[in-house]
Amino acid sequence: MDDGPGRERLRFTVLGPVRAWRGATPLAAGSPQQRALLAALLLRGGRTATAPELVDALWGDEPPHAALAALRTYASRLRKALGADALVSESGGYAIRPVDGRPLDLDHDHAEQYAAEAEKARATGDRSRARELLDKALALWEGEPLAGLAGPYADTQRTRLDEWRLSLTESRLELILEAGCHADAVSELTALTAAHPLRERLRELLMLALYRSGRQAEALAVYADTRRLLADELGVDPCASLSDLQQRILQADPDLDAPAVSFDTDPAASAVVRPQQLPATVADFTGRAAFVTELGDQLATAEGSVMAVSALTGIGGVGKTTLAVHVAHAARDHFPDGQLYVDLQGAGHNPSEPVAVLGAFLRALGTPDASIPDGLEERSALFRSILAGRRVLTLLDNARDASQVRPLLPGTEGCAALITSRARMIDLAGAHLVDLDVMSPEEALALFTRIVGEERVTSERQAAMAVVGACGFLPLAIRIAASRLAARRTWTVSILARKLGDERRRLDELRAGDLAVKATFELGYKQLEPAQARAFRLLGLADGPDISLAAAAAVLDMDTEDTEELLESLVDSSLLESAAPGRYRYHDLVRLYARACAERDEHPPSERDLAISRLLDFYLATAARMYALERPGDRLIDHMEATNYPGLVFADRAAALEWLFNEAGCLLACARQSSSPDTLRRAADLLLLTKDLAESGADALQYEQANVTLLTAAREAGDQHAEARFHLALTYVRTLSGRLDEADENAKSAMLLGLASEDPYVSSSAPNDRGIIANAQHRHADAEGYLRQALSAFRDDNNRQAEASALCNLSRVHLDTGRVDSAIDLAEEGLSIYRRLGAKRRLANGMYALALAYTQAMRLEEATEQLTAALAIFRDSRQRFWEGMTNFRLAEVELAAHRPATAANHAEQALTALRGIGGDSWRATVLTTLGRALHALGQTGRARVCWQEALATFERLGSSDGTAVQALLSPTVVA
């Protein structure tokens, strides 16, 4: 920023090296003593320092003989560098003055300002803003303050600034814990307590973070370690607040649970998360005045001391969702902390699982993924804790039954829940039940008129009443009929009335609502043009939560432009919904009706199978292109079934990965429904091509379930080729989750079936997998035999990428049998192949293997370099399993390098990444390493807790790895 015309502003830093700039140009600050003088003047806030004060600041009690002369020389040089108007002499001393009346641009002053603003924001309850300001303040530090400066003043100020930085860090961590991000805070607090072992506030925060993360024993162990350390080093007991926290943890004080406050997904986020998820209310909402008043009054009671729950019940198409959304919008002012919405898909074959819904709600409320627990009860408890003290409305649409809803209820005063369902929830305690009937004739006619237009209805009022009567006064049926009439200006209301005159299409309130809804949908379906009707029927055949435009084009065997025009026309007809730009979905009842139409009307019937076959081809061809970008040189795409429909082309690897993870639910659903003999082999190929989904964590369970379902179908069909490939995919996902015995059975079956079906890909890959499993089970001779077999098969098949994989796996066997030099050679050979192929994703696996060998050879810096590079690739590829494993290996390297604080930090990050994936065995292994790091830091109590948990896990799994942990727990180690 300019100070004036032609003048650039001076800028200074002291929270690191003492430096000066004019604009963007660095200025020469001179020798260390000269910079010490500059620092002494800057930190006085513009006040004058006398010559004796400055001499004392620079040299203390033993100044040199010519101290005053040296001081004048330093001041003269600084004046020349900064300008005469910046450094002034007065009253026998010196001062740094603002230029042109502007405040000094000093990092220290900015940090003070940020800290003061953060304190104000925290006092007003805006914790997110406070956290952002503290992050800005701490970001101004660049290493050690006043770096490289000597003298008593610099020493004193450096101590003060270090203490201030720690204090700000503690405040920031307090805010993170208040936001419920306790799991994220553990690794940072572990590192800080290692660096500042006598700082009790950090120990206190670590205990609280561990306790809230479900690690009570470790929290208590931190206290025991602290008490011992304070007694040994200072001869004192822990402070009162630390002792009090220990007692509260022992008593499981509920007030220690994560506070229910507004917080953000990212600690640096600038605003409190207030989700606004309600769907748009319809512009032509009509009638239901009594229900609107009743529900509105019920929601208003949430301002008192109860949690309001209202459940709307009625047949499909009666307008439950429309009414609920309208009421929710009207009540938004009562719920300033946000509104949550979910379609629970209770009327379909695959209702939403409460655990998945809670995960989405927690993310919407700002909870980081790492802080979301795995189990239903834990997620539900966290959801209630976060909403305590807040005013949030939750709209649970299309619920199956009360058991699906109960875990999703806020459970606290000030909040409310609106529920819609076909089932009357008489077993939902405390709920205000509302039975929603069809519209009154007057309301039905008013809705019809608002859509069709006053002029057309007024002239044919009797025909209009006949229309709404034929629709059974069901809002959805009325909306469809009126929309069709509104779109056909040449039709009269009487024509529509005659079309609806068949009483078989009238709705009977006392009968199951599906028949009435079907009759209503039939009205809309019969008005479709032939191409529209075909699209409506065929798209309904595809499983999955929604469908992309490109996938829909494959189902219809059309180009995307014509497909989009058709789909948008179906959206206009209310028979299809636009979930997002380029994505479409059916209402669950409409999908069922579309499938019934396909069975009834699609001729020849084989067209139904061809539509799904084209969709499978589309996913398979697209996945093959993604796989080729991810794993260049891998021969799987040369050994897969031929496709008759093309897939997408990707600009780069990032776009391919984005497609894979965005389409995960749809392509897995397509694979699951491709269980006929004609499609089984392509489904198997699709699952092998998308095995990255098993590594990401989010889709691992669905990936495994699809393989299990299709494996059964392959056995029943007697298709050994497909069966072998499903076994191979199951080997992969079960190895990742640590279920090695199951994985080995799958791999064994894959080997036998691969040989029997003469499948070169399975016949070479299965021995590779068996080698990995055997080595993990310490069967090293078997492992080497399998891997040598795989290596030979891969080379025979010219599968270079798989060859590199086998070399890296063989490197692990050599490592585990003491052949370190050959292990390095094998890993380097594999890595070299990956580099030549340009296989970025697999390159990370090669780096990982080489790093393990370097670690055992005590080439620790080289190991760190390889692992750090691999970690960046795994994160970029969304491979949570390998991200966690790489952090674990970095912890081992840091421990070998005698850097236990950094080791503990990496181990904590590994535990976070491996939550829900990797299996209990890997968690126990990481806990063992974390215990070693903590023990090296002197935190023996917490180390013992980690080892005890690891030992219990190994013993439960029947693993021999528990023997080493037992040795660690011996008194001579933990003392």
VENCOR-V280938 format. One line per field, one symbol per residue. ss: DSSP state (H for helix, E for strand, C for the rest). phi: phi as a letter, one per 40 degrees, with the letter a starting at -180 (. if undefined). psi: psi as a letter, one per 20 degrees, with the letter a starting at -180 (. if undefined). A space follows every 50 residues. Layout:
ss: ???
phi: ???
psi: ???
This chain:
ss: CEEECCEECEEEECCCCCEEEECCEEECCCCHHHHHHHHHHHCCCCCCEE HHHHHHHHHCCCCCCCHHHHHHHHHHHHHHHHCCCCEEEECCEEEECCHH HCCCEEHHHHHHHHHHHHHHHHHCCCHHHHHHHHHHHHHCCCCCCCCCCC CHHHHHHHHHHHHHHHHHHHHHHHHHHHCCCHHHHHHHHHHHHHHCCCCH HHHHHHHHHHHHCCCHHHHHHHHHHHHHHHHHHCCCCCCHHHHHHHHHHH CCCHHHCCCCCCCCCCCCCCCCCCCECCCCCCCCCCCCHHHHHHHHHHHH HHHCCCCEEEEEECCCCCCHHHHHHHHHHHCHHHCCCCEEEEECCCCCCC CCCHHHHHHHHHHHCCCCHHHCCCCHHHHHHHHHHHHCCCCCEEEEEEEC CHHHHHCCCCCCCCCEEEEEECCCCCCCCCCEEEECCCCCHHHHHHHHHH HHCHHHHHCCHHHHHHHHHHCCCCHHHHHHHHHHHHHCCCCCHHHHHHHC CCHHHCCCCCCCHHHHHHHHHHHHHHCCCHHHHHHHHHHCCCCCCCEEHH HHHHHHCCCHHHHHHHHHHHHHCCCCEEEECCEEECCHHHHHHHHHHHHH HCCCCHHHHHHHHHHHHHHHHHHHHHHHHHCCCCHHHHCCCCCCCCCCCC CCHHHHHHHHHHCHHHHHHHHHHCCCCCCHHHHHHHHHHCCHHHHHCCCH HHHHHHHHHHHHHHHHHCCHHHHHHHHHHHHHHHHHCCCHHHHHHHHHHH HHHHHHCCCHHHHHHHHHHHHHHHHHCCCHHHHHHHHHHHHHHHHHCCCH HHHHHHHHHHHHHHHHCCCHHHHHHHHHHHHHHHHHHCCHHHHHHHHHHH HHHHHHCCCHHHHHHHHHHHHHHHHHCCCHHHHHHHHHHHHHHHHHCCCH HHHHHHHHHHHHHCCCCCHHHHHHHHHHHHHHHHHHCCCHHHHHHHHHHH HHHHHHHCCCCHHHHHHHCCHHHHC
phi: .ccidgbbccbbbbciccbbbbgcccbccgcdcccccdccccccggccbc ddccccccbgcbcccbcccccccccccccccchcccbbbafgabacbccf gccccbddccccccccccccccccgccccccccccccccccbgccfdgcb hccccccccccccccccccccccccccccgcccccccccccccccbcccc ccccccdccccccgbccccccccccccccccccbgbcdcccccccdcccd cfdccccdccbcabdbdcccaccbcbcccccccbdbgfdccdcdcccccc ccccbbbcbbbcbiccgchccdcccccccccdccbcchbbaaccfccccb cccdccccdccccccgccdcccccccccccccdcccccgbbbbbbbcgcc accccdccccgacgbabbbbacccccccdgcccbccccccdccccccdcc cchccccdcbcccccccccccgfcdccccccccccccbcccbcccccccc cccccccbdccdccccccccccdccccccdcccccdccccccchcaaccc ccccdcfbcccccccccccccccgcabccadgbbaccdcccccccccccc bcbcdcccccccccccccccccccccccccbdgccdccbbccbbbcbcbb cacccccccdcccdccccccccccbcdcbdcccccccccbcdccccgcbc cccccccccccccccccgccccdcccccccdccccccgccccdccccccc cccccccfcccccccccccccccccccgccccdcccccccdccccccfcc ccdcccccccdcccdcbgcccccccccccccccdcccgccccdccccccc cccdcccgccccccccccccdccccccgcccccccccccccccccccgbc ccccccccccdccccgbggccccccccccccccccccgcccccccccccc cccccccgcccccccdccccdcccc
psi: pqhapjpqqqpqqilbqorqqocjpqqoiarghhhhggghghjjkiqppr ghhhghhhicimqrhlggggghgghghhhhhhqhigoqpqkjaqqoqqpk jqqpnphghggggggghggghhhjjmhghggghhggghihpmbpqlpjpr qhgggghggghgggggghgggghghghhijlhhhhggghghhhhhmhjoh hghghggggggijjmgghghhgggggggghgghikrrqrghghghghhgh jlohiirpqnrprqgpijqiqponpmjprqqqhkppbkgghggghghghh iiicjropppopqrrpjikgggggggggghjhhimijrpqqqoikiiahm qpphhhghggggghjjpqhiiorhqgggggghghghipirnppponqlqg ahhhhgijpgjqqhrqpppqqhppmijopjqopooorrqqhggghggggh ghphghhhilgghghhghghjjkpggggggghggghiniiqrhhghghhj ioiiiqpohirpiggggghghhgghiiqqghgggggghhihprqhaqrgg hhhggilrrhghgggghhhhghjjiqqohrpjqqqqqhhhggghhhhghh iopqhihghhghghgggggghghghgghhhmpipjgiikrqqqjpraqpq hrhghghggghhjghghhggghiljqhhighhgggghhhkihhhihghjg ghgghgggghgghgghiknhgggghhggghgghhghjjmhggghgghggg gghgghjlohgghhhghghhgggghhjkmhggghgghggggggghhikng ghghghghhhhhghgijjmgghggggghgghhggghikngghhhhggggh hgghghjkmhhhgggghgghghggghjknhghgghhhghhggghghjkmh ghghghgghggghjpirhrhghghghhghgggghghijmhghghgghggg ghgghhikpiihghhhhhiqhhgi.
